Amino acid sequence: MKVVAFPRNEQGSGASRRLRNAGQTPAIIYGGNAAPVTIALDHNALFHALKKEAFHSSILDMEIEGKVEKVLLRDVQMHAYKQIVLHADFQRVDPNQKIHVKVPLHFVNAEVSPAVKLSGAVISHVMNELDISCLPGDLPEFVEVDLSKIEAGASLHLGELQLPKGITAVAHGENPTIVIASIPAGQVSAEGEAEGAAGEAEKK
């Protein structure tokens, strides 16, 4: 994904305010062996790019005056109540150095799982993104979570995920829960009443 930036020489809050008034967003590129570089981005282009999931978890081609650097979006500061991007931070990436980044989880096949199809269970997502470590070239836009075999009342844990090659999960806790398949309380009580009625009928 390509991002076009412009060199920014003026510093300070006044300069940043002038940039924003001109429809640009101040930003910085840091990391690697080079010094940090202050840049400006077209605000509208950045604002719309931020709506794309992949923009947050992909290696970006940052072009400045014809030169392209590989970077990763690290931080975004938004206005408290206006749809304005105040500042963005990008980190240079070395193709030979592992990066630590969060990627979204995409849940698939819940509707064909025994939990949903046979028991009417509700799938609750405990985690919606995953901390991973990998080389930049192995960075996935997302990690897929296959729910086709989950049973009602069961849960799926990090250790059960099939991660893409070259990807290591950075776990917070021993084996955190990813999803839980639970049967709604109303449905459980209704089933209990039905079973009770059936039992009474058999006694008669």
HELIX and SHEET records of a PDB file:
HELIX    1   1 SER A   13  ASN A   21  1                                   9    
HELIX    2   2 HIS A   43  ALA A   49  1                                   7    
HELIX    3   3 GLU A   53  HIS A   56  1                                   4    
HELIX    4   4 ALA A  110  VAL A  112  5                                   3    
HELIX    5   5 PRO A  114  LYS A  117  1                                   4    
HELIX    6   6 PRO A  136  ASP A  138  5                                   3    
HELIX    7   7 LEU A  158  GLU A  160  5                                   3    
HELIX    8   8 ALA A  185  LYS A  203  1                                  19    
SHEET    1   A 7 LYS A   2  PRO A   7  0                                        
SHEET    2   A 7 VAL A  37  ASP A  42 -1                                        
SHEET    3   A 7 GLN A  24  TYR A  30 -1                                        
SHEET    4   A 7 VAL A  85  ARG A  92  1                                        
SHEET    5   A 7 LYS A  67  MET A  78 -1                                        
SHEET    6   A 7 LEU A  60  ILE A  64 -1                                        
SHEET    7   A 7 LYS A   2  PRO A   7  1                                        
SHEET    1   B 4 VAL A 143  ASP A 146  0                                        
SHEET    2   B 4 ILE A  99  VAL A 108  1                                        
SHEET    3   B 4 GLU A 129  CYS A 134 -1                                        
SHEET    4   B 4 THR A 168  ALA A 169 -1                                        
SHEET    1   C 3 VAL A 122  HIS A 125  0                                        
SHEET    2   C 3 THR A 177  SER A 182 -1                                        
SHEET    3   C 3 SER A 155  HIS A 157 -1                                        
END                                                                             
